[in-house]
């Protein structure tokens, strides 16, 4: 499928917070009750139409165990957006967000920090250990944008993702963005640029 731009997005967070469930809900619109821990990094993709642009996104779903940190650290480079996920029913997973945030900031591309998003997942749980107010305060203190979702019940997952991609697309200078920023021009964008150059050339020749 042709696209105007390609964005690299990474999901990070403690084990069993629902990162894989979120990516499955986004890309396959399904929820698997059987849980297998991610080993290293899993890859998927999703294409969205944002205003007048078609944006393809590569989604990197990372393992939550610290033993894989050396493996996944290379994937922090050249990222357009990073989503820090925690389980609203587990306070330990929320506390761990500071660790993941530090990993992203320290190991991302030189002179580029990706757009940061905090996600409280599993809002379908009856018991909640992390209040929305505490999560919003953490996000505010760290210049992040906060969302809440439930991959299981399909609550706010697609809405969050579209808002995130739209936020990046409308705040970044796409024409001058680089792969270091996790953004690459696609075939449609190059084709439009070539057509413009050809039209300009015709106009120039006609004037002469």
C-alpha positions in Angstrom: 0.0 0.0 0.0 1.4 3.4 -0.9 1.8 6.1 1.7 3.0 9.6 2.2 5.0 9.1 5.4 6.3 6.3 7.6 6.4 6.7 11.4 8.2 4.5 13.8 6.3 4.0 17.0 7.5 2.0 20.1 5.6 0.5 23.0 7.5 0.0 26.2 6.5 -0.9 29.8 6.6 -3.6 32.4 5.7 -7.2 31.6 2.0 -8.1 31.4 0.7 -4.5 31.2 -0.9 -5.2 27.8 1.5 -3.9 25.2 1.0 -6.9 22.9 -2.8 -6.9 23.5 -2.9 -3.2 22.5 -0.9 -3.8 19.2 -3.1 -6.9 18.4 -6.3 -4.8 19.0 -4.9 -2.0 16.8 -3.6 -4.2 13.9 -5.9 -7.2 14.0 -8.9 -5.9 16.1 -8.7 -9.0 18.4 -7.9 -9.8 22.0 -6.2 -13.1 22.9 -6.9 -14.4 26.4 -3.9 -16.6 26.2 -0.8 -14.6 27.3 2.8 -15.3 26.0 5.5 -12.9 27.1 7.2 -11.0 24.3 10.7 -12.2 23.7 12.8 -9.2 22.6 10.8 -7.2 20.1 7.7 -7.9 18.0 6.9 -5.9 14.8 3.6 -5.0 13.2 2.3 -2.1 11.1 -0.8 0.0 10.7 -1.8 2.6 8.1 -4.0 5.6 8.8 -5.4 8.5 6.8 -4.7 11.7 8.7 -6.2 14.8 7.1 -4.9 14.7 3.5 -2.0 12.3 4.3 -1.7 8.6 4.4 0.7 7.6 7.2 2.1 4.1 7.6 3.3 3.3 11.1 5.7 0.6 12.1 4.9 -0.5 15.7 7.6 -2.1 17.8 6.2 -4.1 20.8 9.1 -4.5 23.3 9.6 -7.1 26.1 9.0 -5.9 29.6 11.7 -7.9 31.3 14.8 -5.9 32.2 17.0 -8.9 31.0 16.1 -7.9 27.4 17.0 -4.2 27.9 20.3 -4.5 26.0 18.5 -6.0 23.1 15.6 -3.5 22.8 17.7 -0.4 23.6 18.8 -0.2 19.9 15.1 0.2 19.0 14.8 3.5 20.9 16.8 5.3 18.2 15.0 6.9 15.4 11.6 6.8 16.9 8.8 9.3 16.2 6.7 8.4 19.2 7.1 6.3 22.3 4.2 4.9 24.3 4.9 4.1 28.0 2.2 1.6 29.1 1.2 0.6 32.6 -1.6 -1.4 34.2 -4.0 0.8 36.2 -4.5 -2.1 38.5 -0.8 -2.5 39.4 1.0 0.3 41.1 4.4 -1.4 40.6 3.9 -1.1 36.8 3.2 2.6 37.2 6.3 3.2 39.3 8.3 1.4 36.7 7.4 4.1 34.1 10.2 6.3 35.5 12.7 3.5 34.5 11.3 3.2 31.0 11.2 7.0 30.5 14.9 7.2 31.5 15.7 4.4 29.1 14.1 6.2 26.2 15.6 9.6 27.0 19.1 8.2 27.5 19.2 5.8 24.6 17.2 7.6 21.9 18.9 9.3 18.9 21.3 12.1 19.6 19.6 15.5 19.5 16.2 13.9 19.2 13.7 12.8 21.9 10.5 11.2 20.5 7.1 12.4 21.4 6.2 10.7 24.7 2.8 9.3 25.5 1.7 7.7 28.8 -1.0 5.0 28.6 -3.0 3.6 31.5 -4.3 0.2 30.2 -6.8 -2.3 31.6 -9.3 0.2 32.7 -11.9 -2.6 32.5 -10.6 -3.9 35.9 -12.9 -3.5 38.9 -10.0 -2.6 41.2 -7.9 0.3 40.4 -4.5 0.9 42.1 -3.4 4.0 40.2 -5.7 7.0 40.1 -6.2 9.0 36.9 -5.0 12.1 38.8 -1.7 10.5 39.7 -1.1 9.4 36.2 -2.0 12.7 34.7 0.4 14.5 37.2 3.2 12.1 36.2 2.5 12.8 32.5 2.4 16.6 33.1 5.7 16.5 35.2 7.4 14.7 32.3 6.0 16.5 29.4 3.9 13.6 28.2 0.4 13.2 26.9 -1.9 10.8 28.9 -4.5 8.4 27.7 -6.5 5.5 29.2 -7.5 2.3 27.4 -8.7 -1.2 27.7 -7.4 -3.6 25.0 -9.7 -6.3 26.3 -12.9 -4.3 26.0 -11.7 -2.2 23.0 -12.0 1.1 24.9 -10.2 4.1 23.4 -7.5 2.0 21.7 -8.1 3.1 18.1 -9.1 6.6 19.2 -5.8 7.0 21.2 -3.7 5.8 18.3 -5.2 8.1 15.7 -4.9 11.1 18.1 -1.3 10.2 18.7 -0.4 9.9 15.0 -2.3 13.1 14.2 -0.5 14.9 17.0 2.9 14.0 15.7 1.9 14.7 12.1 0.6 18.2 12.9 3.4 19.3 15.2 6.4 18.0 13.2 7.8 19.6 10.0 7.2 16.6 7.9 8.8 18.0 4.8 12.1 18.4 6.6 11.8 15.4 9.0 14.5 12.8 9.0 14.9 9.1 9.8 16.7 10.2 13.0 13.3 11.6 14.0 11.6 8.3 13.2 9.9 9.7 10.0 10.5 8.7 6.4 8.9 9.9 3.2 6.9 7.3 1.3 6.4 6.6 -2.4 3.2 8.8 -2.6 5.1 11.8 -1.2 8.0 11.3 -3.6 5.6 10.9 -6.5 3.8 14.1 -5.6 7.1 15.9 -5.4 8.1 14.6 -8.9 4.8 15.6 -10.4 5.2 19.1 -9.0 8.8 19.4 -10.4 7.5 18.2 -13.8 4.7 20.8 -13.7 7.1 23.5 -12.7 9.4 22.5 -15.6 6.6 22.7 -18.1 5.5 26.1 -16.9 9.1 27.3 -17.0 9.5 26.0 -20.6 6.3 27.6 -21.7 7.4 31.0 -20.3 10.6 30.7 -22.2 
